[in-house]
């Protein structure tokens, strides 16, 4: 399910960007990096705080429901939406391109999920903390790339 969400959003977001890129590019391009930054940092900060709560460590098993998966998939595929805008101005076989992006993301997400599932129980909240830091880092990277 995790790999499916990430793969589907990495497939769909550049396709959406390609479709609407030429019409809305000046408007969306001016704020997309801020949206990605705020969303990723918010999720990352929430993960860090959850990892730091002692009472949650002993009794809480993190759940990946549809809402959480959707938020994470959107947050991590904003840059794919931006790439889709670029595809709108290039001669790209769009279906082949987005299919490749989606399949690669699906496979790597599935591998990452299974590795994380086995290693995650060993490291427990350290992994959640690290995941939060990584999401914040991705948000900062997106913001810096777009502002520079």
ZINORGI-V288710 format. One record per residue. N is the residue number from 0. RES is the residue in one small letter. PHI is phi in whole degrees, 0 to 359 (none if undefined). BURIAL is 1 if it has 24 or more other ideal C-beta (glycine too) atoms within 12 Angstrom, else 0. D_LAST is the distance of its C-alpha to the last C-alpha in Angstrom with 1 decimal. Layout:
N/RES/PHI/BURIAL/D_LAST + N/RES/PHI/BURIAL/D_LAST
This chain:
0/x/none/0/36.0 + 1/x/298/1/32.7 + 2/x/298/1/32.0 + 3/x/298/1/33.2 + 4/x/297/1/30.7 + 5/x/295/1/27.7 + 6/x/297/1/28.9 + 7/x/295/1/29.7 + 8/x/290/1/26.4 + 9/x/289/1/24.5 + 10/x/283/1/27.0 + 11/x/284/1/26.9 + 12/x/297/1/23.3 + 13/x/293/1/22.2 + 14/x/294/1/25.5 + 15/x/298/1/24.9 + 16/x/301/1/21.5 + 17/x/295/1/23.3 + 18/x/295/0/26.1 + 19/x/258/0/24.2 + 20/x/306/1/21.1 + 21/x/289/0/22.4 + 22/x/277/0/23.8 + 23/x/252/0/21.3 + 24/x/308/0/17.9 + 25/x/297/0/16.8 + 26/x/282/0/17.9 + 27/x/291/1/17.0 + 28/x/298/1/13.5 + 29/x/281/0/12.7 + 30/x/232/0/14.0 + 31/x/300/1/14.3 + 32/x/293/1/11.5 + 33/x/292/0/13.3 + 34/x/299/1/16.5 + 35/x/298/1/15.8 + 36/x/300/1/14.5 + 37/x/296/0/17.7 + 38/x/295/1/20.0 + 39/x/294/1/19.2 + 40/x/294/1/19.2 + 41/x/298/0/22.4 + 42/x/295/1/24.1 + 43/x/298/1/23.1 + 44/x/296/0/24.4 + 45/x/299/1/27.5 + 46/x/297/1/28.1 + 47/x/296/1/27.9 + 48/x/296/0/30.3 + 49/x/296/1/32.6 + 50/x/292/1/32.8 + 51/x/275/0/33.7 + 52/x/283/0/36.6 + 53/x/298/0/39.8 + 54/x/292/0/41.9 + 55/x/282/0/39.6 + 56/x/298/0/39.7 + 57/x/275/0/43.4 + 58/x/242/0/44.0 + 59/x/264/0/40.8 + 60/x/254/0/40.1 + 61/x/301/1/36.6 + 62/x/246/0/37.0 + 63/x/252/1/34.7 + 64/x/272/0/35.9 + 65/x/299/0/34.7 + 66/x/298/0/32.7 + 67/x/296/0/30.8 + 68/x/299/1/30.3 + 69/x/296/0/29.0 + 70/x/297/1/26.5 + 71/x/296/1/25.3 + 72/x/294/1/25.3 + 73/x/294/1/23.3 + 74/x/300/1/20.7 + 75/x/272/1/20.3 + 76/x/244/1/20.3 + 77/x/300/1/17.7 + 78/x/295/1/15.4 + 79/x/292/1/18.6 + 80/x/299/1/18.9 + 81/x/296/1/15.6 + 82/x/299/1/16.8 + 83/x/298/1/20.0 + 84/x/300/1/18.4 + 85/x/296/0/17.5 + 86/x/299/1/21.0 + 87/x/296/1/22.4 + 88/x/255/0/21.5 + 89/x/242/0/22.7 + 90/x/273/0/26.3 + 91/x/236/0/26.2 + 92/x/285/0/29.3 + 93/x/298/1/27.7 + 94/x/294/0/30.5 + 95/x/295/0/30.7 + 96/x/296/1/26.9 + 97/x/289/1/26.8 + 98/x/295/0/30.1 + 99/x/298/0/28.9 + 100/x/300/1/25.8 + 101/x/296/1/28.2 + 102/x/293/0/30.9 + 103/x/298/0/28.7 + 104/x/297/1/27.2 + 105/x/301/1/30.7 + 106/x/296/0/32.2 + 107/x/293/0/29.6 + 108/x/293/1/29.6 + 109/x/296/0/33.4 + 110/x/299/0/33.5 + 111/x/299/0/31.1 + 112/x/296/1/33.2 + 113/x/291/0/36.4 + 114/x/294/0/35.1 + 115/x/297/1/33.6 + 116/x/296/0/36.9 + 117/x/281/0/39.0 + 118/x/280/0/36.8 + 119/x/301/0/35.7 + 120/x/292/0/39.3 + 121/x/287/0/39.5 + 122/x/268/0/36.4 + 123/x/50/0/36.7 + 124/x/290/1/34.4 + 125/x/297/0/32.4 + 126/x/291/1/31.0 + 127/x/297/1/30.2 + 128/x/298/1/28.4 + 129/x/299/0/26.5 + 130/x/299/1/25.6 + 131/x/297/1/24.3 + 132/x/297/0/22.1 + 133/x/296/1/20.8 + 134/x/298/1/20.0 + 135/x/298/1/18.1 + 136/x/299/0/16.2 + 137/x/296/1/15.4 + 138/x/299/1/14.3 + 139/x/296/0/12.0 + 140/x/300/0/10.6 + 141/x/300/1/10.2 + 142/x/297/1/8.6 + 143/x/297/0/6.0 + 144/x/300/0/5.5 + 145/x/278/0/5.6 + 146/x/272/0/3.8 + 147/x/261/0/0.0
